[in-house]
Amino acid sequence: MEIDEEITLKKLEVFLSFMKLGNMARVSEALGQSTVSVHRALHSLEEGLRCPLFKRDGRKLIPLATAYTFAEYATRALRECEEGVRKTREAAGFTATRLKIGGLYSLTVRTIPQLLVGLKTRRPELDVDLTLGSNRELLHKLDDGQLDAIVIALHEAPRQGELVAVPMFDDDILFAAPLHSRFAGYERIDLQELRGEKFVSLGEDFATYQDFSHAFELAGFLPEIAMRVGDIFSLTNLVSGGIGYALLPGRVAHFSPQVQLIPLEARYAISQRIMLLLPKNRERDPNLLALAAECRMAGRR
């Protein structure tokens, strides 16, 4: 059904204000319009609806049952329109005051705090929600729109398509052992010497677990895993407590003074690339542009 051109959002605003305040002078003051303009808006709205909304009692307008019915739907229409405008502006990066960023646990000691400090300097009005998780979890949430951007570990940039990648730095996978272990004096570790040793690892959703598995594929044997955990802090504590050895990225060196990180022999060398990922359709979002600029600076540092 075609909606008459006399029915506009502005007139709906005037109508709902009158239904709430019940007096043209008060509506005029609230909306900053003359009483003549308020009266004209209500009268033309009736013309557009082709049915009366009020009965006249001298200078007063008394709402009819039709007015209360129309008010219910007009309220919903304005609310939905306002929400649509807000969401559209946020999607375009305008007026958005909150950014939802995902990151790896292993990046929370230095990398992510530095990014957030730099981002707040660039956009002080911006609030940030930080979600921590595995590579797989964060990619899924980015794809679902639950996150605006993520900082994760990959071995190569994703193919050109729906995501934009901003590389930051490369991080080598190292052998992790408690201080004063029998490997303390080693300059490099040959994984062949670790047959029969116990290891602790992350779950399969984590990039570091994939690197752990790949390294032992290169070594030609399956390691004995004593325990799996869901975050890298717990994993580091298990290593320091002597529960098992691990293969960890170099960025965890600051997690615990009780853990020693030793490079692997060259034939087992694996590195992760830390990068920012964001949706391509939002790459001009001012908030994400500021975040990308901070990530590039972090890479140069």
C-alpha positions in Angstrom: 0.0 0.0 0.0 1.4 3.4 -1.0 1.9 5.8 2.0 0.5 9.3 1.3 3.2 12.0 1.0 1.6 13.9 3.8 2.8 11.3 6.2 6.4 12.1 7.2 8.7 11.1 10.0 8.8 14.7 11.2 5.0 14.9 11.5 5.0 11.6 13.3 7.4 13.2 15.8 5.0 16.1 16.2 2.0 13.8 16.6 3.7 11.6 19.3 4.8 14.7 21.2 1.3 16.0 21.2 -0.1 12.6 22.4 2.4 12.8 25.3 2.1 16.5 26.2 -1.5 17.1 25.3 -1.1 20.8 24.6 0.0 22.6 21.5 1.9 25.3 23.3 4.0 22.7 25.2 4.6 20.8 22.0 5.7 24.0 20.3 8.1 24.8 23.1 9.5 21.2 23.2 10.1 20.9 19.4 11.0 24.6 18.8 8.2 25.1 16.3 5.4 27.6 16.3 1.9 26.5 17.4 0.7 27.2 13.9 3.3 24.7 12.5 2.2 22.1 15.1 -1.4 22.5 14.2 -0.7 22.3 10.5 1.4 19.1 11.0 -1.4 17.4 12.9 -4.1 18.5 10.4 -2.1 17.4 7.3 -1.4 14.0 9.0 -5.1 13.5 9.3 -5.4 14.3 5.6 -2.7 11.8 4.7 -4.4 9.1 6.8 -7.8 10.0 5.3 -9.4 9.6 8.7 -9.8 11.8 11.8 -7.4 11.5 14.8 -8.9 14.2 17.0 -12.2 15.8 17.8 -12.3 19.6 18.3 -13.5 21.0 21.6 -13.2 24.7 21.1 -9.4 25.3 20.7 -8.6 21.9 22.2 -7.9 18.7 20.3 -9.2 15.5 22.0 -7.5 12.3 20.7 -9.9 9.7 19.3 -9.4 5.9 19.5 -7.8 6.2 16.0 -5.1 8.5 17.5 -4.1 5.9 20.2 -4.0 3.1 17.6 -1.9 5.2 15.2 0.4 6.3 18.1 1.3 2.7 18.9 2.5 2.0 15.3 4.1 5.5 14.9 6.2 4.9 18.0 7.5 1.7 16.6 8.2 3.2 13.2 10.2 6.1 14.7 12.1 3.8 17.0 13.1 1.4 14.2 14.1 4.3 12.0 16.3 5.9 14.7 17.9 2.5 15.3 18.5 2.0 11.6 20.1 5.4 11.3 22.4 4.7 14.3 23.4 1.3 13.0 24.1 2.6 9.5 26.3 5.4 10.9 28.2 2.9 13.1 28.7 0.6 10.1 30.2 3.5 8.2 32.4 4.4 11.2 30.6 7.7 12.0 29.4 8.5 15.5 30.6 5.0 16.7 32.1 5.3 20.1 32.8 1.6 20.8 35.1 -0.8 19.0 35.1 -4.5 19.6 38.6 -6.0 19.2 39.6 -9.6 19.5 43.1 -10.8 20.4 45.2 -13.8 21.5 46.1 -14.3 25.1 49.8 -14.3 24.2 49.5 -10.7 22.9 48.2 -9.2 26.2 51.5 -8.6 27.9 52.9 -5.9 25.5 51.4 -5.9 22.1 47.7 -5.3 22.7 48.2 -2.8 25.6 50.5 -0.7 23.4 47.9 -0.8 20.6 45.1 0.3 22.9 47.2 3.1 24.4 48.0 4.4 21.0 44.4 4.0 19.8 43.1 6.0 22.8 45.6 8.8 22.0 44.3 9.0 18.4 40.6 8.6 19.3 40.2 9.5 23.0 36.4 9.3 22.8 36.5 5.7 21.7 35.7 2.8 24.2 37.1 -0.6 23.4 35.7 -4.1 24.2 38.5 -6.6 24.2 37.7 -10.3 23.6 40.4 -12.9 24.1 40.4 -16.4 22.5 42.0 -18.8 20.0 42.6 -18.1 16.3 39.5 -20.2 15.3 37.2 -18.5 17.9 38.3 -15.0 16.9 38.0 -15.7 13.1 34.5 -17.0 13.7 33.4 -14.0 15.7 34.9 -11.6 13.1 33.0 -13.5 10.3 29.8 -13.3 12.3 30.1 -9.6 12.9 30.6 -10.0 16.7 34.0 -8.3 16.5 35.1 -5.3 14.4 38.8 -6.4 14.1 41.1 -9.1 15.4 44.9 -9.5 16.1 45.9 -13.1 15.6 48.8 -15.3 14.5 48.9 -16.6 10.9 51.6 -18.0 8.6 50.5 -16.0 5.6 48.0 -13.2 4.9 44.5 -14.4 3.9 43.7 -14.4 0.3 42.3 -11.1 -1.1 38.6 -11.2 -0.5 36.4 -10.1 2.4 39.3 -9.4 4.8 42.1 -6.8 4.9 45.3 -7.9 6.6 47.8 -5.5 8.3 51.1 -7.4 9.1 52.8 -6.4 12.3 55.7 -8.7 13.2 57.0 -12.3 12.9 57.6 -14.4 16.0 59.7 -17.6 16.1 58.5 -20.8 17.8 60.9 -21.8 20.5 61.5 -24.7 22.9 60.2 -23.9 26.4 61.7 -25.6 29.5 61.8 -24.8 33.2 64.9 -23.0 34.4 67.8 -25.3 35.2 66.5 -28.2 33.1 68.9 -30.5 31.5 68.6 -28.4 28.4 69.7 -25.2 30.1 73.1 -25.0 28.4 71.8 -25.8 24.9 72.1 -23.1 22.2 69.6 -24.9 19.9 67.3 -27.9 20.4 67.2 -30.9 18.2 63.6 -32.3 18.6 65.0 -35.8 18.0 66.5 -35.6 21.5 63.0 -35.2 23.0 61.6 -38.6 22.2 59.9 -39.9 25.3 59.7 -36.5 27.0 56.4 -35.2 28.3 54.8 -32.1 26.8 52.0 -29.7 27.6 50.1 -27.9 24.8 47.2 -25.7 23.9 44.0 -26.9 22.3 43.6 -27.5 18.6 41.9 -24.2 18.0 45.2 -22.3 18.7 47.8 -21.4 16.1 50.6 -22.3 18.5 49.2 -25.9 18.7 49.3 -26.1 14.9 52.9 -25.1 14.9 53.6 -27.5 17.7 52.2 -30.4 15.6 54.0 -29.3 12.5 57.3 -29.2 14.2 57.0 -32.8 15.4 55.8 -33.8 11.9 59.2 -32.5 10.7 60.9 -34.5 13.5 59.0 -37.6 12.4 57.3 -38.6 15.7 54.3 -37.8 17.8 55.1 -36.2 21.2 53.6 -37.5 24.4 51.2 -34.8 25.6 50.6 -34.9 29.4 48.1 -32.1 29.4 46.2 -29.6 27.2 45.0 -26.2 28.4 42.9 -23.3 27.0 45.3 -20.4 27.5 49.0 -19.7 27.2 49.4 -18.3 30.7 48.4 -21.7 32.2 50.6 -23.4 29.7 53.6 -21.3 30.8 52.9 -22.0 34.4 52.8 -25.8 33.7 56.1 -25.6 32.0 57.7 -23.6 34.9 56.2 -26.2 37.3 57.9 -29.1 35.5 54.7 -30.8 34.2 56.1 -30.9 30.7 58.0 -29.1 28.0 56.3 -27.0 25.3 56.9 -25.2 22.0 55.9 -21.5 22.4 56.3 -18.2 20.5 59.1 -15.9 21.6 56.6 -13.2 22.8 55.9 -15.3 25.9 59.4 -14.6 27.2 58.0 -12.0 29.5 55.3 -14.2 31.0 57.5 -16.0 33.6 61.1 -15.7 34.8 61.0 -19.4 35.6 60.8 -20.5 31.9 63.7 -20.6 29.5 63.1 -20.3 25.7 65.7 -22.0 23.4 65.7 -21.8 19.6 65.0 -24.9 17.6 67.5 -26.4 15.1 67.1 -24.7 11.7 65.4 -27.6 10.1 62.5 -27.2 12.5 62.3 -23.4 12.3 58.7 -22.2 12.3 57.5 -18.6 12.7 54.1 -17.0 13.1 53.1 -13.7 11.6 51.1 -11.4 13.9 48.6 -9.4 11.9 45.5 -7.3 12.2 42.4 -8.6 10.3 39.4 -6.4 9.6 36.4 -6.7 7.2 37.2 -5.2 3.7 33.8 -3.4 3.6 34.8 -1.4 6.7 38.4 -0.6 5.8 37.5 3.2 5.6 36.0 3.1 9.1 37.8 6.0 10.9 38.1 3.8 14.1 39.6 0.9 12.2 41.9 3.2 10.2 43.3 4.5 13.5 43.7 0.9 14.8 45.5 -0.1 11.5 47.8 2.8 11.8 48.8 1.8 15.3 49.4 -1.8 14.1 51.7 -0.5 11.4 53.6 1.5 14.0 53.9 -1.6 16.2 55.3 -3.5 13.3 58.0 -0.8 12.8 58.9 -0.9 16.5 
